[in-house]
Amino acid sequence: MKRLKFSQLMIFLLLLVTVTGCDLAAGIFEAGVWVGIIVVILVIALIIWVIKKIFD
């Protein structure tokens, strides 16, 4: 079980490293404000979900 949690953490860290903040912001502004807001909410929800999965 701990191995699964470690692999989830590694995937999460890999995503954080590969998606740079500037690229993400540029993509959000190209798509529009409302799409950007929805994407930010979904990303925050995904991060919360992953953290809950890691610590539960």
N, C-alpha and C positions, 0 to 999 in steps of 0.2 A: 504494500500500500504506500509506503514512503517513497518507493521508486517512482510510482505514478505521480505523486505530488512533485517530486524533483523534476520529472520530465515536463510537467505542466509549467513549472517555474522557468525552466530553460526556454520553452516555446514563448512564453510571455516576454522574457528578457530579449530573445531574438527579435521579436516583433518591435520592441521598444528601440532596439539598436538600428534596425533596418529602415524604419520609417522616421525620417528626419522631420523636425518641426517645420522647416521652411517649405519642404515639398508638400507637406500636409496642408499648411496654410494656403499655399498657392492653389492647390486643387480645390480647396473650399471656396476661395474667392472667385475662381473661374466658374464654378457650378452655380453660384448664387447664394444669397444670404440664407434663405429658408432651407435649402438643401444642406448648407453648412451647419446650421443649427441642429438639424435632424442627425447629421453625421456625428457631431460632437456629443449629442445625447446618447446615441447608440454606442459610441466608443466608451463613454463614461460607464454606461450600463454593462458593457462587456468587461471592462476592467474590474468593476465591482463584483461581477459574477465569477471571474477568474480568481480573484482574491478570496472570495467566499469558498470556492472549491478547494483552494490550496489549504486554507486554515480549518476547514471542517473535517 
